[in-house]
């Protein structure tokens, strides 16, 4: 199969869907340019701060992308390229895109509050409590995992001095942070023109990469990097959003755009053929296509983490509803779907190659880029740098979202909110989120990580339930969200059933994973039952 057909076909379908389906949803949901967003009505220049749509798209896309749309399709390719490709395209347009789009708009219409608060308003306080605690625990697992992943990526081993890719990535990433602070100060406090600042920022970003590549001075071990990252995310969670989060994510998004552009051009020139089977069967690696294809692809089609980003950081920064919400919420997911297709093409061309998903992706994209003169060695370093930069972006965004959720649980998150609960305080909520993440890191998050895929997709189902409740409370039908939520509940319930059964029946029983699966299953049943009771059974 010629990969160019898959690439151009997917891009064309995404473009048509953005205009037609995205426009249809905007009209149905009543998106308007006249309504003021929380970034203006609740502006505090710490969490609530309006930004240019291109900047916020950069922040949003960098935060939701991370490693997910690369890792997921590569791992799911064991089922064949056809089911993975179909799920990426259909899922991004009708499920993941609707999920992100609806989560962002519902949060904006509810003062930039989280999905948990939307559930409280439109379903019940009890349902909100279930969701918020579940989301906070999931976020802390994400923070623990990405702290470990980033530290491992940046780590330097003195016993292997020739392996300096980690030191190069770490040095460049730290330079990114200082560049972002300077960019944010000039744009938001000195009113530097965004276009001029962006050009200068991209050039300096390239310089950071060059300096990190040539002078990898931060040769730290994994433990030291873990300590540095824990300190960084603690500070990043409480700094004004315009000073670090907005500009860092915006500038880093150019890395991903450049990587995607290089891969797209390389695929057009090379036109590599897909060497893996079109369909490998309904069972692969002792896992059935349903539900594990949908759980494994994850961010490439839909991810519950996206709803937390949409309602956690992004909704507090959107300048105006129209056209920003469609561009950021729906457009961001479609761009991520395109990245997932590129990852599928990379693994499809390198059929049978062993290694980590990041390594396979780097090898494939660097080969594609070599078609227009980029040396493969340089291309690999650039792709790994981009990969690690987005893992770090997801890390600091997840920490901030964890802080928001803890504040909401404790009765305070908006600038005007007041609560006597100490955990409603910005500093205490941050420390609580980071501290619990550190405990998971010390315990060994890998022991419970296998359940994360199901937990993440269950978050997506619950977010779709929240958006459905919000739409129906306005007296409108919501089949656009009801059908996706039915599918996602079916996927996650089936996946959790297999996880519980397999860990109880395994030769070495894993009661921790099985127990966590039972807890998630019960919480989801309670949440779904509460939603059905309020939305469909309760009399007016």
DRENGU-280670 format. One record per residue (C-alpha): residue in three letters; x, y, z. Coordinates in pm, whole numbers, padded with zeros to 5 digits, always signed. Layout:
BEGIN
ALAXYZ/...
***
This chain:
BEGIN
UNK+00000+00000+00000/UNK+00135+00342-00095/UNK+00160+00558+00217/UNK+00094+00876+00018/UNK-00268+00764-00034/UNK-00314+00722+00342/UNK-00152+01056+00420/UNK-00331+01271+00163/UNK-00660+01089+00212/UNK-00650+01146+00587/UNK-00550+01512+00548/UNK-00833+01572+00300/UNK-01092+01407+00525/UNK-00974+01610+00824/UNK-00993+01936+00626/UNK-01348+01862+00507/UNK-01455+01754+00857/UNK-01315+02074+01011/UNK-01523+02292+00780/UNK-01843+02088+00762/UNK-01878+01893+01087/UNK-01691+02148+01296/UNK-01909+02423+01151/UNK-02224+02220+01212/UNK-02134+02170+01579/UNK-02048+02540+01618/UNK-02393+02633+01487/UNK-02576+02376+01698/UNK-02391+02472+02017/UNK-02446+02843+01952/UNK-02083+02952+01936/UNK-02062+03328+01893/UNK-01795+03597+01879/UNK-02001+03829+02101/UNK-01997+03633+02427/UNK-01712+03723+02666/UNK-01492+03433+02773/UNK-01371+03362+03129/UNK-01023+03479+03026/UNK-01175+03830+03024/UNK-01452+03813+03286/UNK-01231+03641+03547/UNK-00894+03769+03435/UNK-00627+03750+03708/UNK-00315+03709+03490/UNK-00216+03397+03684/UNK-00453+03129+03549/UNK-00708+03339+03359/UNK-00531+03535+03084/UNK-00650+03581+02722/UNK-00408+03495+02445/UNK-00386+03499+02068/UNK-00560+03196+01913/UNK-00235+03080+01751/UNK-00055+03092+02086/UNK-00332+02903+02266/UNK-00349+02645+01986/UNK+00026+02596+02034/UNK-00019+02548+02407/UNK-00318+02317+02366/UNK-00169+02104+02089/UNK+00165+02068+02268/UNK-00011+01964+02587/UNK-00249+01708+02438/UNK+00001+01561+02191/UNK+00294+01457+02409/UNK+00403+01104+02330/UNK+00054+00955+02293/UNK-00026+00995+01921/UNK+00318+00852+01836/UNK+00330+00560+02079/UNK-00031+00444+02047/UNK-00057+00378+01671/UNK+00285+00210+01666/UNK+00185-00034+01941/UNK-00160-00094+01790/UNK-00013-00175+01447/UNK+00006-00542+01553/UNK-00361-00561+01447/UNK-00274-00437+01094/UNK-00271-00091+00941/UNK-00634-00090+00818/UNK-00812-00102+01160/UNK-00563+00145+01308/UNK-00602+00389+01018/UNK-00981+00368+01019/UNK-01000+00425+01394/UNK-00762+00725+01374/UNK-00966+00893+01100/UNK-01317+00810+01223/UNK-01223+00851+01588/UNK-01053+01190+01542/UNK-01345+01335+01341/UNK-01651+01199+01520/UNK-01533+01102+01867/UNK-01203+01258+01982/UNK-01266+01587+01804/UNK-01620+01615+01946/UNK-01488+01522+02292/UNK-01217+01793+02291/UNK-01437+02053+02121/UNK-01731+01997+02356/UNK-01514+01985+02670/UNK-01352+02316+02582/UNK-01679+02495+02505/UNK-01865+02353+02806/UNK-01583+02470+03034/UNK-01582+02819+02878/UNK-01958+02844+02932/UNK-01903+02746+03298/UNK-01642+03008+03396/UNK-01347+02797+03284/UNK-01422+02529+03541/UNK-01322+02167+03512/UNK-01528+01878+03378/UNK-01603+01785+03739/UNK-01773+02120+03800/UNK-01973+02081+03477/UNK-02090+01741+03602/UNK-02192+01900+03933/UNK-02397+02170+03760/UNK-02565+01944+03505/UNK-02588+01608+03683/UNK-02526+01618+04060/UNK-02268+01709+04328/UNK-02221+01339+04403/UNK-02127+01269+04041/UNK-01883+01562+04050/UNK-01711+01422+04358/UNK-01665+01083+04194/UNK-01521+01235+03878/UNK-01288+01487+04042/UNK-01122+01237+04273/UNK-01090+00990+03989/UNK-00942+01256+03759/UNK-00699+01380+04025/UNK-00566+01031+04095/UNK-00525+00970+03721/UNK-00340+01302+03681/UNK-00095+01218+03960/UNK-00018+00890+03783/UNK+00049+01087+03463/UNK+00280+01325+03650/UNK+00471+01035+03806/UNK+00505+00856+03473/UNK+00615+01158+03271/UNK+00862+01264+03542/UNK+01025+00924+03514/UNK+01009+00920+03132/UNK+01160+01269+03099/UNK+01430+01195+03357/UNK+01521+00872+03177/UNK+01531+01056+02843/UNK+01759+01332+02976/UNK+01983+01106+03190/UNK+02355+01071+03118/UNK+02554+00759+03206/UNK+02926+00833+03267/UNK+03001+00468+03191/UNK+02875+00529+02835/UNK+03010+00874+02746/UNK+02942+00821+02377/UNK+02564+00820+02443/UNK+02493+01191+02484/UNK+02150+01223+02322/UNK+01992+01255+02668/UNK+02230+01531+02774/UNK+02165+01710+02444/UNK+01788+01690+02491/UNK+01810+01797+02856/UNK+02032+02095+02784/UNK+01811+02213+02499/UNK+01494+02168+02710/UNK+01629+02382+02994/UNK+01728+02651+02745/UNK+01369+02637+02609/UNK+01239+02730+02954/UNK+01450+03047+02981/UNK+01361+03139+02623/UNK+00989+03098+02701/UNK+01008+03329+03004/UNK+01181+03594+02795/UNK+00923+03553+02516/UNK+00629+03579+02755/UNK+00770+03892+02922/UNK+00832+04069+02590/UNK+00495+03978+02434/UNK+00266+04023+02735/UNK+00440+04297+02930/UNK+00634+04492+02667/UNK+00371+04445+02392/UNK+00618+04309+02136/UNK+00438+04224+01807/UNK+00349+03854+01809/UNK+00460+03794+01448/UNK+00802+03951+01505/UNK+00842+03782+01843/UNK+00746+03446+01689/UNK+01009+03473+01416/UNK+01274+03570+01672/UNK+01151+03297+01909/UNK+01172+03025+01645/UNK+01524+03135+01548/UNK+01632+03132+01913/UNK+01459+02795+01955/UNK+01678+02661+01673/UNK+01979+02813+01850/UNK+01882+02633+02172/UNK+01872+02304+01982/UNK+02211+02378+01826/UNK+02368+02471+02160/UNK+02222+02163+02325/UNK+02348+01947+02039/UNK+02702+02090+02037/UNK+02744+02173+02408/UNK+02548+01915+02612/UNK+02665+02053+02946/UNK+02384+01914+03164/UNK+02520+01562+03209/UNK+02306+01460+03505/UNK+02199+01113+03618/UNK+01837+01002+03630/UNK+01783+01070+04003/UNK+01920+01423+03973/UNK+01693+01491+03677/UNK+01394+01362+03875/UNK+01470+01612+04152/UNK+01517+01895+03901/UNK+01190+01810+03724/UNK+00995+01789+04050/UNK+01120+02135+04145/UNK+01041+02267+03797/UNK+00681+02142+03783/UNK+00614+02276+04134/UNK+00722+02624+04027/UNK+00557+02600+03684/UNK+00222+02513+03843/UNK+00200+02844+04031/UNK+00372+03088+03794/UNK+00146+03319+03590/UNK+00028+03132+03283/UNK+00148+03406+03045/UNK+00504+03391+03183/UNK+00587+03026+03119/UNK+00306+02790+03015/UNK+00164+02987+02720/UNK+00495+03091+02560/UNK+00679+02762+02626/UNK+00406+02550+02475/UNK+00362+02792+02186/UNK+00732+02788+02097/UNK+00761+02413+02146/UNK+00468+02362+01911/UNK+00691+02488+01630/UNK+00916+02188+01696/UNK+00626+01954+01636/UNK+00504+02153+01336/UNK+00855+02138+01187/UNK+00885+01766+01257/UNK+00544+01702+01100/UNK+00623+01920+00800/UNK+00952+01737+00747/UNK+00779+01401+00773/UNK+00500+01508+00535/UNK+00745+01635+00274/UNK+00960+01325+00312/UNK+00662+01092+00266/UNK+00553+01284-00044/UNK+00904+01249-00192/UNK+00979+00893-00077/UNK+00626+00752-00111/UNK+00721+00457+00114/UNK+00510+00145+00093/UNK+00334-00003+00395/UNK+00501-00338+00464/UNK+00295-00458+00760/UNK-00023-00662+00697/UNK-00346-00476+00627/UNK-00521-00691+00888/UNK-00354-00937+01126/UNK-00667-01086+01278/UNK-00897-01017+01568/UNK-00638-01144+01818/UNK-00275-01026+01833/UNK-00023-01066+02116/UNK-00294-01241+02319/UNK-00516-00931+02301/UNK-00844-00897+02114/UNK-00901-00617+01866/UNK-01203-00506+02068/UNK-01141-00335+02303/UNK-00763-00310+02299/UNK-00724-00140+01960/UNK-00930+00154+02091/UNK-00747+00164+02424/UNK-00401+00137+02268/UNK-00433+00401+01994/UNK-00562+00635+02267/UNK-00450+00995+02197/UNK-00440+00931+01823/UNK-00822+00917+01821/UNK-00955+01012+02167/UNK-00804+01063+02511/UNK-00963+01158+02842/UNK-00653+01360+02928/UNK-00753+01601+02649/UNK-01073+01693+02836/UNK-00867+01783+03142/UNK-00641+02007+02931/UNK-00938+02163+02751/UNK-01121+02241+03075/UNK-00813+02286+03288/UNK-00574+02530+03125/UNK-00699+02606+02771/UNK-01050+02729+02860/UNK-00901+02992+03090/UNK-00695+03142+02807/UNK-00931+03149+02505/UNK-00974+03507+02385/UNK-01312+03463+02209/UNK-01549+03180+02128/UNK-01562+03226+01751/UNK-01347+03116+01573/UNK-01100+03026+01851/UNK-01287+02735+02009/UNK-01330+02544+01682/UNK-00968+02606+01582/UNK-00824+02502+01918/UNK-01063+02230+02033/UNK-01158+02059+01708/UNK-00861+02162+01493/UNK-00609+02058+01758/UNK-00748+01704+01766/UNK-00748+01674+01386/UNK-00382+01783+01371/UNK-00305+01518+01631/UNK-00486+01263+01414/UNK-00256+01358+01126/UNK+00047+01303+01351/UNK-00093+00959+01441/UNK-00117+00873+01069/UNK+00250+00972+01025/UNK+00343+00743+01316/UNK+00146+00459+01155/UNK+00326+00514+00823/UNK+00663+00510+01003/UNK+00600+00175+01170/UNK+00432+00043+00855/UNK+00744+00114+00650/UNK+00984-00023+00914/UNK+00796-00352+00947/UNK+00957-00584+01198/UNK+01205-00331+01336/UNK+01258-00375+01708/UNK+01288-00096+01961/UNK+01085+00156+02154/UNK+00802+00343+01978/UNK+01007+00664+02006/UNK+01306+00495+01841/UNK+01097+00344+01561/UNK+00930+00679+01495/UNK+01266+00860+01494/UNK+01416+00608+01251/UNK+01121+00631+01014/UNK+01087+01010+01013/UNK+01464+01066+00983/UNK+01465+00839+00677/UNK+01177+01031+00524/UNK+01353+01365+00588/UNK+01678+01240+00435/UNK+01498+01259+00098/UNK+01547+01636+00096/UNK+01900+01648+00235/UNK+01871+01615+00613/UNK+02134+01361+00734/UNK+01964+01069+00908/UNK+02180+01110+01220/UNK+02079+01474+01258/UNK+01716+01387+01184/UNK+01708+01123+01459/UNK+01844+01366+01719/UNK+01593+01632+01610/UNK+01297+01390+01637/UNK+01408+01265+01980/UNK+01450+01624+02097/UNK+01097+01703+01978/UNK+00959+01391+02144/UNK+01120+01473+02479/UNK+01015+01839+02461/UNK+00650+01740+02429/UNK+00674+01487+02709/UNK+00797+01773+02930/UNK+00513+01997+02806/UNK+00255+01737+02903/UNK+00425+01702+03241/UNK+00400+02066+03350/UNK+00047+02099+03208/UNK-00066+01787+03397/UNK+00074+01926+03723/UNK-00114+02252+03682/UNK-00437+02064+03601/UNK-00388+01847+03910/UNK-00361+02165+04115/UNK-00684+02303+03962/UNK-00874+01983+04037/UNK-00753+01970+04398/UNK-00858+02332+04445/UNK-01204+02256+04305/UNK-01238+01953+04531/UNK-01157+02183+04822/UNK-01400+02455+04721/UNK-01184+02712+04546/UNK-01027+02759+04204/UNK-01172+03069+04037/UNK-01023+03406+04138/UNK-01339+03498+04332/UNK-01374+03161+04508/UNK-01312+03157+04884/UNK-01269+02849+05098/UNK-01134+02780+05445/UNK-01003+02442+05331/UNK-00621+02473+05312/UNK-00612+02255+05001/UNK-00801+02527+04814/UNK-00483+02733+04837/UNK-00278+02743+04517/UNK+00045+02646+04695/UNK-00097+02370+04913/UNK-00290+02218+04620/UNK+00028+02216+04411/UNK+00233+02054+04689/UNK-00037+01791+04747/UNK-00045+01700+04376/UNK+00333+01685+04345/UNK+00377+01498+04675/UNK+00134+01222+04583/UNK+00297+01194+04239/UNK+00635+01154+04408/UNK+00493+00874+04624/UNK+00377+00692+04310/UNK+00718+00754+04154/UNK+00895+00602+04455/UNK+00649+00311+04475/UNK+00707+00240+04106/UNK+00435+00370+03878/UNK+00515+00093+03625/UNK+00346-00153+03862/UNK+00010+00013+03798/UNK+00075+00177+03458/UNK-00086-00109+03257/UNK-00427+00011+03373/UNK-00367+00370+03264/UNK-00492+00316+02907/UNK-00830+00199+03033/UNK-00843+00470+03299/UNK-00765+00735+03039/UNK-01038+00618+02801/UNK-01283+00594+03091/UNK-01207+00961+03161/UNK-01304+01032+02799/UNK-01636+00848+02843/UNK-01711+01045+03160/UNK-01619+01375+02990/UNK-01856+01290+02703/UNK-02124+01223+02964/UNK-02060+01570+03109/UNK-02083+01739+02769/UNK-02400+01543+02690/UNK-02557+01657+03016/UNK-02459+02019+02945/UNK-02612+02010+02594/UNK-02931+01832+02707/UNK-02986+02076+02994/UNK-03021+02341+02722/UNK-03313+02148+02577/UNK-03120+02010+02279/UNK-03067+01656+02154/UNK-02708+01539+02167/UNK-02659+01230+01951/UNK-02321+01375+01850/UNK-02197+01298+02202/UNK-02435+01018+02311/UNK-02320+00769+02044/UNK-01948+00827+02116/UNK-02002+00793+02493/UNK-02187+00461+02443/UNK-01891+00331+02242/UNK-01632+00453+02495/UNK-01819+00305+02793/UNK-01841-00026+02604/UNK-01467-00013+02529/UNK-01357+00072+02883/UNK-01594-00167+03062/UNK-01473-00453+02839/UNK-01106-00356+02882/UNK-01141-00334+03261/UNK-01313-00674+03268/UNK-01018-00832+03084/UNK-00765-00656+03310/UNK-00941-00779+03625/UNK-00982-01133+03493/UNK-00629-01165+03354/UNK-00460-01036+03670/UNK-00664-01265+03893/UNK-00611-01570+03673/UNK-00242-01508+03598/UNK+00021-01746+03731/UNK+00145-01461+03949/UNK-00164-01284+04074/UNK-00152-00905+04064/UNK-00413-00810+04319/UNK-00317-00439+04308/UNK-00402-00407+03938/UNK-00710-00623+03970/UNK-00826-00420+04269/UNK-00772-00089+04090/UNK-00965-00227+03793/UNK-01256-00314+04022/UNK-01255+00033+04179/UNK-01256+00203+03837/UNK-01532-00027+03716/UNK-01752+00049+04017/UNK-01690+00425+03998/UNK-01781+00426+03629/UNK-02102+00232+03695/UNK-02200+00477+03971/UNK-02124+00778+03749/UNK-02314+00637+03452/UNK-02612+00540+03668/UNK-02622+00890+03817/UNK-02617+01045+03470/UNK-02896+00822+03340/UNK-03104+00889+03654/UNK-03077+01266+03623/UNK-03095+01302+03245/UNK-03346+01036+03146/UNK-03535+00898+03445/UNK-03581+01188+03685/UNK-03912+01367+03638/UNK-03906+01738+03577/
***
